[in-house]
Amino acid sequence: MAAKWINQGSGHALYLARYSAYVKGWLASRIALPYALGMGCTRRSLLSIFGVACLPRVLIAKTKVDLALVLAIDCSYSVDPTEYQLQMRGTGQAFLDPQVLEAVTRGPQKKIAISAFLWSDEDVQYVIVPWRLFATVADGREIAEVFLRAPRDLYRGSTATGSALLFAESLLDSAPASLRRVVDVSTDGYANIGDKIPKVRMKLIADGITINGLGIENEARDLTAYLQTEVTGGDGHFVIKAENYEAYAAAIKMKLLKEISNADLS
């Protein structure tokens, strides 16, 4: 399930409405629909049974986790179709990696929460993973499948890093209770439009959010230094460097391991 965000002011309501519709459909098709149709119920009458109160999202919000992590993935003009696929494939493979799951299970709660979105222009953010728990092999497979199949269904605009950070913060407002809240920004370029990063950065840090970065230096060779000084911040923040998109898979795995374990693995 993915939802395109045009107006940030109404983003939270759109997120809830579309995710509610998604979950109702999932419940109907996977759990009750075959049985209910066999009993003579219609799809419409069945869906009316499922209200917001039974949304998995509500249950997730009441769950305590070790980490609430938002993955913000750059899909602006500078990212071509092959590079997009390398990002999606690398991220998906990371959630299938036994080392990543092992890091999750070493935490006190033995689970984390994940959300992810694609971004480009200041008003273009596209949620591909609403909040999901990651605690088991099965969880990892489900999350990985989303990344491996995610279409690039958004406008390829400019690079609005500051706006992406604000959007990530809005997602964290509905995250499960966690001692650590982290935004993971991956990009291959400098911000050139949208909300000013210094102000946004200070806002997130003041709210107790850590901003980490992954710089893909296929074109911008000093991107890692830029992310370190201008974008990232908060407790324990760091930047991982990928020399090019072919190195992205190894970089995102290392990044997830550091974020989940909250330790220096360099």
Contacts in CASP RR format, 6 or more apart in sequence:
PFRMAT RR
TARGET T0000
AUTHOR 0000-0000-0000
METHOD contacts of the structure
MODEL  1
MAAKWINQGSGHALYLARYSAYVKGWLASRIALPYALGMGCTRRSLLSIF
GVACLPRVLIAKTKVDLALVLAIDCSYSVDPTEYQLQMRGTGQAFLDPQV
LEAVTRGPQKKIAISAFLWSDEDVQYVIVPWRLFATVADGREIAEVFLRA
PRDLYRGSTATGSALLFAESLLDSAPASLRRVVDVSTDGYANIGDKIPKV
RMKLIADGITINGLGIENEARDLTAYLQTEVTGGDGHFVIKAENYEAYAA
AIKMKLLKEISNADLS
1 18 0 8 1.000
1 19 0 8 1.000
1 22 0 8 1.000
1 130 0 8 1.000
2 126 0 8 1.000
2 127 0 8 1.000
2 128 0 8 1.000
2 150 0 8 1.000
2 151 0 8 1.000
2 153 0 8 1.000
3 14 0 8 1.000
3 15 0 8 1.000
3 18 0 8 1.000
3 19 0 8 1.000
3 126 0 8 1.000
3 127 0 8 1.000
4 124 0 8 1.000
4 125 0 8 1.000
4 126 0 8 1.000
4 153 0 8 1.000
4 154 0 8 1.000
5 11 0 8 1.000
5 14 0 8 1.000
5 15 0 8 1.000
5 117 0 8 1.000
5 123 0 8 1.000
5 124 0 8 1.000
5 125 0 8 1.000
5 126 0 8 1.000
5 127 0 8 1.000
5 167 0 8 1.000
6 123 0 8 1.000
6 124 0 8 1.000
7 123 0 8 1.000
8 123 0 8 1.000
8 125 0 8 1.000
8 163 0 8 1.000
8 166 0 8 1.000
8 167 0 8 1.000
8 170 0 8 1.000
11 170 0 8 1.000
12 170 0 8 1.000
12 173 0 8 1.000
12 174 0 8 1.000
15 127 0 8 1.000
15 130 0 8 1.000
15 171 0 8 1.000
15 174 0 8 1.000
16 52 0 8 1.000
16 57 0 8 1.000
16 174 0 8 1.000
19 55 0 8 1.000
19 57 0 8 1.000
19 130 0 8 1.000
20 51 0 8 1.000
20 52 0 8 1.000
20 55 0 8 1.000
20 57 0 8 1.000
22 130 0 8 1.000
23 50 0 8 1.000
23 55 0 8 1.000
23 56 0 8 1.000
23 57 0 8 1.000
24 47 0 8 1.000
24 50 0 8 1.000
24 51 0 8 1.000
25 47 0 8 1.000
27 50 0 8 1.000
27 54 0 8 1.000
28 36 0 8 1.000
28 43 0 8 1.000
28 46 0 8 1.000
28 47 0 8 1.000
28 50 0 8 1.000
32 46 0 8 1.000
32 49 0 8 1.000
33 43 0 8 1.000
33 46 0 8 1.000
36 46 0 8 1.000
37 43 0 8 1.000
37 46 0 8 1.000
52 58 0 8 1.000
57 130 0 8 1.000
57 131 0 8 1.000
57 174 0 8 1.000
60 113 0 8 1.000
60 131 0 8 1.000
60 132 0 8 1.000
60 133 0 8 1.000
60 176 0 8 1.000
61 131 0 8 1.000
61 174 0 8 1.000
61 175 0 8 1.000
61 176 0 8 1.000
62 176 0 8 1.000
62 177 0 8 1.000
63 111 0 8 1.000
63 113 0 8 1.000
63 133 0 8 1.000
63 176 0 8 1.000
63 177 0 8 1.000
64 109 0 8 1.000
64 176 0 8 1.000
64 177 0 8 1.000
64 178 0 8 1.000
65 109 0 8 1.000
65 111 0 8 1.000
65 112 0 8 1.000
65 113 0 8 1.000
65 133 0 8 1.000
65 176 0 8 1.000
65 177 0 8 1.000
65 178 0 8 1.000
66 104 0 8 1.000
66 107 0 8 1.000
66 108 0 8 1.000
66 109 0 8 1.000
66 110 0 8 1.000
66 111 0 8 1.000
66 112 0 8 1.000
66 178 0 8 1.000
66 179 0 8 1.000
66 180 0 8 1.000
66 260 0 8 1.000
67 112 0 8 1.000
67 113 0 8 1.000
67 178 0 8 1.000
67 180 0 8 1.000
67 181 0 8 1.000
67 182 0 8 1.000
67 259 0 8 1.000
67 260 0 8 1.000
67 262 0 8 1.000
68 112 0 8 1.000
68 113 0 8 1.000
68 115 0 8 1.000
68 131 0 8 1.000
68 172 0 8 1.000
68 175 0 8 1.000
68 176 0 8 1.000
68 178 0 8 1.000
68 180 0 8 1.000
68 181 0 8 1.000
68 182 0 8 1.000
69 112 0 8 1.000
69 113 0 8 1.000
69 114 0 8 1.000
69 115 0 8 1.000
69 182 0 8 1.000
69 183 0 8 1.000
69 184 0 8 1.000
69 259 0 8 1.000
69 260 0 8 1.000
70 115 0 8 1.000
70 116 0 8 1.000
70 117 0 8 1.000
70 168 0 8 1.000
70 171 0 8 1.000
70 172 0 8 1.000
70 175 0 8 1.000
70 182 0 8 1.000
70 183 0 8 1.000
70 184 0 8 1.000
71 91 0 8 1.000
71 114 0 8 1.000
71 115 0 8 1.000
71 116 0 8 1.000
71 117 0 8 1.000
71 129 0 8 1.000
71 184 0 8 1.000
71 186 0 8 1.000
72 116 0 8 1.000
72 117 0 8 1.000
72 119 0 8 1.000
72 164 0 8 1.000
72 165 0 8 1.000
72 167 0 8 1.000
72 168 0 8 1.000
72 183 0 8 1.000
72 184 0 8 1.000
72 185 0 8 1.000
72 186 0 8 1.000
73 87 0 8 1.000
73 91 0 8 1.000
73 116 0 8 1.000
73 117 0 8 1.000
73 118 0 8 1.000
73 119 0 8 1.000
73 186 0 8 1.000
74 118 0 8 1.000
74 119 0 8 1.000
74 120 0 8 1.000
74 159 0 8 1.000
74 161 0 8 1.000
74 164 0 8 1.000
74 185 0 8 1.000
74 186 0 8 1.000
74 187 0 8 1.000
74 188 0 8 1.000
74 189 0 8 1.000
75 84 0 8 1.000
75 118 0 8 1.000
75 119 0 8 1.000
75 120 0 8 1.000
75 126 0 8 1.000
75 152 0 8 1.000
75 154 0 8 1.000
75 156 0 8 1.000
76 119 0 8 1.000
76 120 0 8 1.000
76 121 0 8 1.000
76 156 0 8 1.000
76 157 0 8 1.000
76 158 0 8 1.000
76 159 0 8 1.000
76 189 0 8 1.000
77 120 0 8 1.000
77 156 0 8 1.000
77 157 0 8 1.000
77 158 0 8 1.000
77 159 0 8 1.000
78 159 0 8 1.000
78 188 0 8 1.000
78 189 0 8 1.000
78 219 0 8 1.000
79 87 0 8 1.000
79 156 0 8 1.000
79 188 0 8 1.000
81 152 0 8 1.000
82 245 0 8 1.000
83 188 0 8 1.000
83 216 0 8 1.000
83 218 0 8 1.000
83 245 0 8 1.000
84 152 0 8 1.000
86 245 0 8 1.000
86 246 0 8 1.000
86 248 0 8 1.000
86 249 0 8 1.000
87 186 0 8 1.000
87 245 0 8 1.000
87 248 0 8 1.000
87 252 0 8 1.000
88 147 0 8 1.000
88 148 0 8 1.000
88 150 0 8 1.000
89 147 0 8 1.000
89 148 0 8 1.000
89 249 0 8 1.000
90 147 0 8 1.000
90 248 0 8 1.000
90 249 0 8 1.000
90 252 0 8 1.000
90 253 0 8 1.000
91 116 0 8 1.000
91 147 0 8 1.000
91 252 0 8 1.000
92 143 0 8 1.000
92 144 0 8 1.000
92 147 0 8 1.000
92 148 0 8 1.000
93 144 0 8 1.000
93 249 0 8 1.000
93 253 0 8 1.000
94 100 0 8 1.000
94 144 0 8 1.000
94 249 0 8 1.000
94 252 0 8 1.000
94 253 0 8 1.000
94 256 0 8 1.000
95 134 0 8 1.000
95 140 0 8 1.000
95 141 0 8 1.000
95 143 0 8 1.000
95 144 0 8 1.000
95 147 0 8 1.000
95 256 0 8 1.000
96 140 0 8 1.000
96 141 0 8 1.000
96 144 0 8 1.000
97 253 0 8 1.000
99 253 0 8 1.000
99 257 0 8 1.000
100 253 0 8 1.000
100 256 0 8 1.000
100 257 0 8 1.000
100 260 0 8 1.000
101 134 0 8 1.000
101 136 0 8 1.000
101 137 0 8 1.000
101 140 0 8 1.000
103 256 0 8 1.000
103 257 0 8 1.000
103 260 0 8 1.000
103 261 0 8 1.000
104 110 0 8 1.000
104 111 0 8 1.000
104 112 0 8 1.000
104 134 0 8 1.000
104 135 0 8 1.000
104 260 0 8 1.000
105 135 0 8 1.000
106 261 0 8 1.000
110 135 0 8 1.000
111 133 0 8 1.000
111 134 0 8 1.000
111 135 0 8 1.000
112 133 0 8 1.000
112 134 0 8 1.000
112 135 0 8 1.000
112 178 0 8 1.000
112 260 0 8 1.000
113 131 0 8 1.000
113 132 0 8 1.000
113 133 0 8 1.000
113 134 0 8 1.000
113 175 0 8 1.000
113 176 0 8 1.000
113 178 0 8 1.000
114 129 0 8 1.000
114 131 0 8 1.000
114 132 0 8 1.000
114 133 0 8 1.000
114 134 0 8 1.000
114 143 0 8 1.000
115 127 0 8 1.000
115 129 0 8 1.000
115 130 0 8 1.000
115 131 0 8 1.000
115 132 0 8 1.000
115 171 0 8 1.000
115 175 0 8 1.000
116 127 0 8 1.000
116 128 0 8 1.000
116 129 0 8 1.000
116 146 0 8 1.000
116 147 0 8 1.000
117 125 0 8 1.000
117 126 0 8 1.000
117 127 0 8 1.000
117 128 0 8 1.000
117 129 0 8 1.000
117 164 0 8 1.000
117 167 0 8 1.000
117 168 0 8 1.000
117 171 0 8 1.000
118 125 0 8 1.000
118 126 0 8 1.000
118 128 0 8 1.000
118 150 0 8 1.000
118 152 0 8 1.000
118 154 0 8 1.000
119 125 0 8 1.000
119 126 0 8 1.000
119 154 0 8 1.000
119 160 0 8 1.000
119 163 0 8 1.000
119 164 0 8 1.000
119 167 0 8 1.000
120 154 0 8 1.000
120 155 0 8 1.000
120 156 0 8 1.000
120 157 0 8 1.000
120 158 0 8 1.000
120 159 0 8 1.000
120 160 0 8 1.000
121 155 0 8 1.000
121 157 0 8 1.000
121 158 0 8 1.000
121 160 0 8 1.000
121 163 0 8 1.000
121 193 0 8 1.000
121 194 0 8 1.000
122 158 0 8 1.000
122 160 0 8 1.000
122 163 0 8 1.000
122 193 0 8 1.000
122 194 0 8 1.000
122 195 0 8 1.000
123 163 0 8 1.000
124 154 0 8 1.000
124 155 0 8 1.000
124 157 0 8 1.000
124 160 0 8 1.000
125 154 0 8 1.000
125 163 0 8 1.000
125 164 0 8 1.000
125 167 0 8 1.000
126 153 0 8 1.000
126 154 0 8 1.000
127 171 0 8 1.000
128 146 0 8 1.000
128 147 0 8 1.000
128 150 0 8 1.000
129 143 0 8 1.000
129 146 0 8 1.000
129 147 0 8 1.000
131 171 0 8 1.000
131 174 0 8 1.000
131 175 0 8 1.000
131 176 0 8 1.000
132 139 0 8 1.000
132 142 0 8 1.000
132 143 0 8 1.000
133 139 0 8 1.000
133 176 0 8 1.000
134 140 0 8 1.000
134 143 0 8 1.000
158 192 0 8 1.000
158 193 0 8 1.000
159 187 0 8 1.000
159 189 0 8 1.000
159 190 0 8 1.000
159 191 0 8 1.000
159 192 0 8 1.000
159 193 0 8 1.000
160 191 0 8 1.000
160 192 0 8 1.000
160 193 0 8 1.000
160 194 0 8 1.000
160 195 0 8 1.000
161 185 0 8 1.000
161 187 0 8 1.000
161 190 0 8 1.000
161 191 0 8 1.000
161 197 0 8 1.000
161 231 0 8 1.000
162 191 0 8 1.000
162 194 0 8 1.000
162 195 0 8 1.000
162 196 0 8 1.000
162 197 0 8 1.000
162 200 0 8 1.000
162 201 0 8 1.000
163 193 0 8 1.000
163 194 0 8 1.000
163 195 0 8 1.000
163 200 0 8 1.000
164 185 0 8 1.000
165 183 0 8 1.000
165 185 0 8 1.000
165 195 0 8 1.000
165 197 0 8 1.000
165 200 0 8 1.000
165 201 0 8 1.000
165 204 0 8 1.000
165 211 0 8 1.000
165 231 0 8 1.000
166 195 0 8 1.000
166 200 0 8 1.000
166 203 0 8 1.000
168 183 0 8 1.000
168 185 0 8 1.000
169 183 0 8 1.000
169 203 0 8 1.000
169 204 0 8 1.000
169 207 0 8 1.000
169 209 0 8 1.000
172 181 0 8 1.000
172 183 0 8 1.000
172 209 0 8 1.000
175 181 0 8 1.000
180 210 0 8 1.000
180 235 0 8 1.000
180 262 0 8 1.000
181 208 0 8 1.000
181 209 0 8 1.000
181 210 0 8 1.000
182 209 0 8 1.000
182 210 0 8 1.000
182 211 0 8 1.000
182 212 0 8 1.000
182 259 0 8 1.000
183 204 0 8 1.000
183 209 0 8 1.000
183 210 0 8 1.000
183 211 0 8 1.000
183 212 0 8 1.000
184 212 0 8 1.000
184 213 0 8 1.000
184 214 0 8 1.000
184 255 0 8 1.000
184 256 0 8 1.000
184 259 0 8 1.000
185 211 0 8 1.000
185 212 0 8 1.000
185 213 0 8 1.000
185 214 0 8 1.000
185 227 0 8 1.000
185 231 0 8 1.000
185 232 0 8 1.000
186 213 0 8 1.000
186 214 0 8 1.000
186 215 0 8 1.000
186 216 0 8 1.000
186 248 0 8 1.000
186 252 0 8 1.000
187 213 0 8 1.000
187 214 0 8 1.000
187 215 0 8 1.000
187 216 0 8 1.000
187 223 0 8 1.000
187 227 0 8 1.000
188 215 0 8 1.000
188 216 0 8 1.000
188 217 0 8 1.000
188 218 0 8 1.000
188 219 0 8 1.000
188 220 0 8 1.000
188 223 0 8 1.000
188 245 0 8 1.000
189 215 0 8 1.000
189 216 0 8 1.000
189 219 0 8 1.000
189 220 0 8 1.000
189 223 0 8 1.000
190 220 0 8 1.000
190 223 0 8 1.000
190 226 0 8 1.000
191 197 0 8 1.000
191 231 0 8 1.000
197 230 0 8 1.000
197 231 0 8 1.000
198 230 0 8 1.000
201 211 0 8 1.000
201 230 0 8 1.000
201 231 0 8 1.000
201 233 0 8 1.000
204 211 0 8 1.000
204 234 0 8 1.000
205 211 0 8 1.000
205 233 0 8 1.000
205 234 0 8 1.000
208 234 0 8 1.000
208 235 0 8 1.000
209 234 0 8 1.000
210 233 0 8 1.000
210 234 0 8 1.000
210 235 0 8 1.000
210 236 0 8 1.000
210 237 0 8 1.000
211 231 0 8 1.000
211 232 0 8 1.000
211 233 0 8 1.000
211 234 0 8 1.000
211 237 0 8 1.000
212 232 0 8 1.000
212 237 0 8 1.000
212 238 0 8 1.000
212 239 0 8 1.000
212 240 0 8 1.000
212 255 0 8 1.000
212 258 0 8 1.000
212 259 0 8 1.000
213 227 0 8 1.000
213 231 0 8 1.000
213 232 0 8 1.000
213 238 0 8 1.000
213 239 0 8 1.000
213 240 0 8 1.000
213 255 0 8 1.000
214 239 0 8 1.000
214 240 0 8 1.000
214 241 0 8 1.000
214 242 0 8 1.000
214 248 0 8 1.000
214 251 0 8 1.000
214 252 0 8 1.000
214 255 0 8 1.000
215 223 0 8 1.000
215 224 0 8 1.000
215 227 0 8 1.000
215 239 0 8 1.000
215 240 0 8 1.000
215 241 0 8 1.000
215 242 0 8 1.000
215 251 0 8 1.000
216 223 0 8 1.000
216 242 0 8 1.000
216 244 0 8 1.000
216 245 0 8 1.000
216 248 0 8 1.000
216 251 0 8 1.000
217 223 0 8 1.000
217 224 0 8 1.000
217 241 0 8 1.000
217 242 0 8 1.000
217 243 0 8 1.000
217 244 0 8 1.000
218 243 0 8 1.000
218 244 0 8 1.000
218 245 0 8 1.000
220 226 0 8 1.000
224 239 0 8 1.000
224 241 0 8 1.000
227 239 0 8 1.000
228 239 0 8 1.000
232 238 0 8 1.000
232 239 0 8 1.000
236 262 0 8 1.000
238 258 0 8 1.000
240 251 0 8 1.000
240 252 0 8 1.000
240 254 0 8 1.000
240 255 0 8 1.000
240 258 0 8 1.000
241 251 0 8 1.000
242 248 0 8 1.000
242 250 0 8 1.000
242 251 0 8 1.000
254 265 0 8 1.000
257 265 0 8 1.000
258 264 0 8 1.000
258 265 0 8 1.000
258 266 0 8 1.000
END
